[in-house]
């Protein structure tokens, strides 16, 4: 019971810390004029969001980091390896947050104002960090590579695991990034997925990992306090890339990543919609499957309001996440 109650308590503390410093943080962003620049190819309703503070991912990244270090301090500094495993998702979170922050900053003040970092540069940096993390997962932490639902013995992929893990980390980082397009959506989806993996970590007695997940749940709940429509700030690539990559690492550390696309069904659908649109556009020389991608923009353009999209997508995500959790332990 104690192992369950502390992660839940950490979630509450994370919520309080993030809410308390939310308003001062937003004022700081406004003072330095760190405002979002809206591209002209988005739905017209988004133009009103011009100059809303962005890079808001730091609002939840800092409290989560503080709590993770404080509540794992004995393990981090008193054990040669066991507790240090929490440094992997934490380090991944910050590695991708830095990439996202550079991307956000270039889009606000850099030479590519309104565009951000070049896609190829961003992708290369993501792959490099993901490869390092995948190597650590396989050869340093020796995590279970994949638990098939009906088998207590993990499957092994050898060196192939590096490719699989790298792909999952990069794909999920970009998937959550694509999801972050309307007020409150990415935060609600990520909160749900981390909650599910926090419970999975508890069932495996990975207490440190569970604390990390539930700290993010609490901090994201507080972030949504400021991010729901009309949003007072956006998480930007700083937050979305960090959330996606760290969610992937958490799933990989549990060995229960087989149903990650189901537990994170909305980010999966968002990135697939982009891939389908691009491939179909090239194959048909200009025809489109969707009115606009990522897919939440398609629903905006057929008349759904932002609040409708967010609530309906979250309901789908919640049911799908529960189904993914059930299938994870099937048999």
C-alpha positions as CSV (number, residue, x, y, z in Angstrom):
1,X,0.0,0.0,0.0
2,X,2.9,2.4,0.8
3,X,4.4,1.8,-2.6
4,X,1.1,2.9,-4.2
5,X,0.2,5.8,-1.9
6,X,3.6,7.7,-2.3
7,X,3.4,8.0,-6.2
8,X,-0.2,9.3,-5.9
9,X,0.9,11.8,-3.2
10,X,3.7,12.9,-5.5
11,X,1.1,13.5,-8.2
12,X,-0.8,15.9,-5.8
13,X,2.4,17.7,-4.8
14,X,3.4,18.1,-8.5
15,X,0.0,19.6,-9.2
16,X,0.3,22.1,-6.4
17,X,3.8,23.2,-7.3
18,X,2.9,23.6,-11.0
19,X,-0.2,25.6,-10.2
20,X,1.5,27.9,-7.8
21,X,4.3,28.9,-10.2
22,X,2.1,28.9,-13.3
23,X,1.0,32.6,-13.2
24,X,4.5,33.9,-12.5
25,X,5.9,31.7,-15.3
26,X,3.4,33.0,-17.8
27,X,4.2,36.6,-16.8
28,X,7.9,35.9,-17.3
29,X,7.2,34.5,-20.8
30,X,5.2,37.6,-21.7
31,X,7.9,39.9,-20.3
32,X,10.4,38.4,-22.6
33,X,7.9,38.3,-25.5
34,X,8.2,34.6,-26.0
35,X,4.9,34.3,-28.0
36,X,3.7,31.8,-30.5
37,X,3.8,32.8,-34.2
38,X,0.9,31.3,-36.1
39,X,1.5,30.0,-39.5
40,X,-0.8,31.1,-42.3
41,X,-1.7,27.5,-43.4
42,X,-3.5,26.7,-40.2
43,X,-7.3,27.1,-39.8
44,X,-8.4,30.8,-39.6
45,X,-9.6,30.4,-36.0
46,X,-6.0,29.9,-34.9
47,X,-5.0,33.4,-35.9
48,X,-6.4,34.8,-32.7
49,X,-3.8,32.8,-30.8
50,X,-0.9,34.9,-32.2
51,X,1.7,35.9,-29.5
52,X,0.2,33.6,-26.8
53,X,3.2,32.6,-24.6
54,X,4.9,29.4,-25.8
55,X,7.7,27.1,-24.5
56,X,5.3,26.4,-21.7
57,X,6.7,22.9,-21.4
58,X,9.1,24.2,-18.8
59,X,6.1,24.8,-16.5
60,X,5.8,21.0,-15.9
61,X,9.3,19.9,-16.7
62,X,10.9,21.8,-13.8
63,X,8.5,20.6,-11.0
64,X,8.7,17.0,-12.3
65,X,12.5,17.1,-12.3
66,X,12.6,18.6,-8.8
67,X,10.3,16.0,-7.4
68,X,12.0,13.1,-9.2
69,X,15.3,14.1,-7.8
70,X,14.0,14.8,-4.2
71,X,12.0,11.6,-3.9
72,X,14.7,9.4,-5.4
73,X,17.6,11.1,-3.8
74,X,18.6,8.1,-1.6
75,X,18.6,5.8,-4.6
76,X,20.2,8.2,-7.0
77,X,23.2,8.9,-4.7
78,X,23.3,5.8,-2.5
79,X,23.0,3.0,-5.1
80,X,25.3,2.2,-7.9
81,X,22.6,1.4,-10.5
82,X,19.1,0.5,-9.3
83,X,17.8,3.9,-8.5
84,X,19.9,5.5,-11.2
85,X,17.5,4.0,-13.8
86,X,15.2,6.9,-13.3
87,X,17.9,9.1,-14.8
88,X,17.1,7.5,-18.2
89,X,13.5,8.8,-18.7
90,X,14.5,12.0,-16.9
91,X,17.5,12.5,-19.2
92,X,15.5,11.6,-22.3
93,X,12.8,14.2,-21.3
94,X,15.4,16.9,-21.0
95,X,17.3,15.9,-24.1
96,X,14.2,16.2,-26.3
97,X,13.1,19.3,-24.4
98,X,16.3,21.0,-25.4
99,X,15.8,20.1,-29.0
100,X,12.2,21.4,-28.7
101,X,13.3,24.6,-27.0
102,X,15.8,25.3,-29.8
103,X,13.1,24.7,-32.3
104,X,10.7,27.0,-30.5
105,X,13.3,29.7,-30.1
106,X,14.3,29.6,-33.7
107,X,10.6,29.9,-34.7
108,X,10.2,33.0,-32.5
109,X,13.5,34.9,-32.8
110,X,15.7,32.9,-35.1
111,X,16.4,33.3,-38.9
112,X,13.6,30.8,-39.6
113,X,11.0,32.9,-37.7
114,X,7.6,31.2,-37.9
115,X,9.2,28.0,-39.1
116,X,11.6,26.8,-36.5
117,X,14.4,24.3,-36.8
118,X,14.9,22.5,-40.1
119,X,13.1,19.1,-40.1
120,X,16.3,17.2,-41.1
121,X,18.4,18.8,-38.4
122,X,15.7,18.1,-35.8
123,X,15.3,14.5,-36.9
124,X,19.1,13.8,-36.8
125,X,19.3,15.2,-33.3
126,X,16.3,13.1,-32.2
127,X,17.8,9.9,-33.7
128,X,21.2,10.5,-32.0
129,X,19.7,11.0,-28.5
130,X,17.3,8.0,-29.1
131,X,20.1,5.7,-30.1
132,X,22.1,6.6,-27.0
133,X,19.0,6.0,-24.8
134,X,18.3,2.7,-26.6
135,X,21.9,1.5,-26.0
136,X,21.6,2.4,-22.3
137,X,18.3,0.5,-22.0
138,X,19.7,-2.6,-23.6
139,X,23.3,-2.8,-22.4
140,X,23.3,-0.8,-19.2
141,X,19.9,-1.3,-17.6
142,X,19.2,-4.6,-19.4
143,X,15.4,-3.9,-19.5
144,X,13.0,-6.6,-20.6
145,X,12.9,-6.1,-24.4
146,X,9.2,-7.1,-24.9
147,X,6.7,-8.9,-22.7
148,X,4.1,-10.8,-24.8
149,X,0.8,-10.6,-22.9
150,X,0.5,-14.3,-22.3
151,X,4.1,-15.0,-21.5
152,X,6.0,-14.1,-18.3
153,X,9.3,-14.5,-20.2
154,X,10.4,-11.4,-22.3
155,X,11.2,-11.8,-25.9
156,X,14.7,-10.8,-27.1
157,X,15.6,-9.0,-30.3
158,X,19.4,-8.8,-29.9
159,X,20.9,-5.8,-31.7
160,X,17.5,-5.3,-33.5
161,X,16.3,-3.9,-30.2
162,X,18.4,-0.7,-30.8
163,X,16.5,-0.1,-34.0
164,X,13.1,-0.8,-32.5
165,X,13.7,1.3,-29.4
166,X,15.1,4.2,-31.4
167,X,12.2,4.1,-33.8
168,X,9.6,4.1,-30.9
169,X,11.3,7.0,-29.1
170,X,11.6,9.2,-32.2
171,X,8.1,8.3,-33.5
172,X,6.4,9.0,-30.2
173,X,8.2,12.3,-29.7
174,X,6.9,13.5,-33.1
175,X,3.5,11.9,-32.6
176,X,2.8,13.9,-29.4
177,X,4.3,17.0,-31.2
178,X,1.7,16.7,-33.9
179,X,-1.0,16.2,-31.3
180,X,-0.1,19.6,-29.8
181,X,-2.2,21.7,-32.1
182,X,-5.3,22.8,-30.2
183,X,-5.8,24.0,-26.6
184,X,-5.5,21.2,-24.0
185,X,-5.3,18.2,-26.4
186,X,-1.7,17.1,-26.0
187,X,-1.8,17.6,-22.2
188,X,-4.9,15.5,-21.7
189,X,-3.7,12.7,-23.9
190,X,-0.3,12.6,-22.3
191,X,-1.7,12.7,-18.8
192,X,-3.9,9.7,-19.6
193,X,-1.0,7.6,-21.1
194,X,1.4,8.4,-18.3
195,X,-1.3,7.4,-15.8
196,X,-1.7,4.0,-17.4
197,X,2.0,3.4,-17.5
198,X,2.3,4.6,-13.9
199,X,-0.1,1.8,-12.9
200,X,1.9,-0.7,-15.1
201,X,5.1,0.3,-13.4
202,X,3.4,-0.3,-10.0
203,X,2.4,-3.8,-10.9
204,X,6.0,-4.5,-11.8
205,X,7.2,-2.8,-8.5
206,X,9.2,-0.3,-10.5
207,X,8.5,2.3,-7.8
208,X,10.9,5.0,-9.1
209,X,9.4,4.8,-12.6
210,X,5.8,5.0,-11.1
211,X,6.8,8.1,-9.2
212,X,8.1,9.7,-12.4
213,X,4.9,8.9,-14.2
214,X,2.6,10.2,-11.5
215,X,4.6,13.3,-11.0
216,X,4.0,14.0,-14.7
217,X,0.3,13.2,-14.3
218,X,0.0,15.9,-11.5
219,X,2.1,18.5,-13.3
220,X,0.2,18.0,-16.6
221,X,-3.1,18.4,-14.7
222,X,-1.9,21.7,-13.4
223,X,-0.6,22.7,-16.9
224,X,-4.1,22.1,-18.3
225,X,-5.3,24.6,-15.7
226,X,-3.7,27.3,-17.9
227,X,-3.8,25.5,-21.3
228,X,-7.5,24.7,-21.8
229,X,-9.3,27.0,-24.2
230,X,-8.7,29.8,-24.3
231,X,-5.1,28.8,-23.6
232,X,-2.9,31.2,-21.5
233,X,0.2,29.4,-22.9
234,X,1.3,26.5,-25.1
235,X,3.7,23.8,-24.2
236,X,5.5,24.2,-27.6
237,X,7.9,21.6,-29.0
238,X,9.7,22.1,-25.6
239,X,7.0,20.2,-23.9
240,X,5.5,18.0,-26.6
241,X,8.7,16.4,-27.8
242,X,9.8,15.8,-24.2
243,X,6.5,14.1,-23.3
244,X,6.5,11.9,-26.3
245,X,10.1,10.7,-25.9
246,X,9.8,10.1,-22.2
247,X,6.5,8.2,-22.6
248,X,8.2,5.9,-25.1
249,X,11.1,5.3,-22.7
250,X,8.7,4.6,-19.8
251,X,6.9,2.0,-22.0
252,X,10.3,0.5,-23.1
253,X,11.5,0.2,-19.5
254,X,8.4,-1.7,-18.5
255,X,8.8,-4.0,-21.5
256,X,5.0,-3.4,-22.1
257,X,5.3,-1.3,-25.3
258,X,3.4,-3.7,-27.6
259,X,0.1,-1.8,-27.0
260,X,1.7,1.6,-26.8
261,X,0.0,2.6,-30.1
262,X,-3.3,1.7,-28.5
263,X,-2.6,3.4,-25.1
264,X,-1.5,6.5,-27.0
265,X,-4.0,6.1,-29.8
266,X,-4.5,9.8,-30.6
267,X,-0.8,10.6,-31.1
268,X,-0.6,7.4,-33.2
269,X,-3.5,8.6,-35.3
270,X,-2.1,12.1,-35.6
271,X,1.3,11.0,-37.0
272,X,-0.3,8.3,-39.2
273,X,-2.6,11.0,-40.7
274,X,0.4,13.0,-41.7
275,X,2.3,10.1,-43.2
276,X,-0.8,9.0,-45.2
277,X,-1.5,12.5,-46.4
278,X,2.1,13.0,-47.6
279,X,2.4,9.6,-49.3
280,X,-1.0,10.0,-51.0
281,X,-0.3,13.6,-52.0
282,X,3.0,12.5,-53.7
283,X,1.4,9.3,-55.3
284,X,-1.5,11.2,-56.8
285,X,0.4,14.4,-57.6
286,X,-1.6,16.7,-55.4
287,X,-4.7,14.9,-54.2
288,X,-5.5,14.7,-50.4
289,X,-7.1,12.2,-48.1
290,X,-7.8,14.7,-45.4
291,X,-8.7,18.4,-45.6
292,X,-5.6,19.1,-43.5
293,X,-3.3,17.2,-41.2
294,X,-2.5,16.5,-38.4
295,X,-6.0,15.0,-38.3
296,X,-7.4,17.3,-35.6
297,X,-7.2,20.1,-38.2
298,X,-9.3,18.0,-40.5
299,X,-12.1,17.9,-37.9
300,X,-11.7,21.7,-37.4
301,X,-12.2,22.3,-41.1
302,X,-15.4,20.2,-41.3
303,X,-17.0,22.3,-38.5
304,X,-16.0,20.7,-35.1
305,X,-15.2,23.2,-32.4
306,X,-11.9,22.9,-30.5
307,X,-13.6,21.9,-27.3
308,X,-15.6,19.2,-29.1
309,X,-12.4,17.8,-30.7
310,X,-10.5,17.8,-27.4
311,X,-13.3,16.1,-25.4
312,X,-14.1,13.6,-28.1
313,X,-10.5,12.7,-28.8
314,X,-9.8,12.4,-25.0
315,X,-12.8,10.0,-24.6
316,X,-11.4,7.9,-27.4
317,X,-8.0,8.0,-25.8
318,X,-9.3,7.0,-22.4
319,X,-11.3,4.0,-23.6
320,X,-8.4,3.0,-25.9
321,X,-5.9,3.3,-23.0
322,X,-8.0,1.1,-20.8
323,X,-8.3,-1.4,-23.5
324,X,-4.6,-1.3,-24.1
325,X,-4.0,-1.8,-20.4
326,X,-6.3,-4.8,-20.3
327,X,-4.7,-6.4,-23.4
328,X,-1.2,-5.9,-21.9
329,X,-2.0,-8.4,-19.1
330,X,-4.3,-10.7,-21.1
331,X,-3.9,-14.3,-20.4
